[in-house]
Amino acid sequence: VGRRAEVVAALWLMAKGYRILGFRLKTPQAEIDLLAKRGDVLAVVEVKSRTSLQAAIETVTADQRERLRRAGAGIAANRPGLRGCGVRLDLLALAPGRLPRHIPDAWRGG
């Protein structure tokens, strides 16, 4: 289910103009479900398949969000082509019978 959700999420993001840079990237800080880039934004995308959008948002803890932010910042700092990018933590929520929902900067300030 997880891999299928990530493929659906990647296709959805590509349709919105994002370039997918990686799936399930393991870093010292966290595992990133999807890493995507559009313009000068590097999106660390957490993919959640839940019964509701609210359930998907609440599933990601503050500690996990911080680890994901650090992981994205580390990747951006260490890849020359990504150094000028702003790192953002996005959520792509999937629920049965609904279209995927992409929420850029899902945990703004949190």
Secondary structure, 3 states (H helix, E strand, C coil): CHHHHHHHHHHHHHHCCCEEEEEEEECCCCEEEEEEEECCEEEEEEEEECCCHHHHHHHCCHHHHHHHHHHHHHHHHHCHHHCCCEEEEEEEEECCCCCCEEECCCCCCC
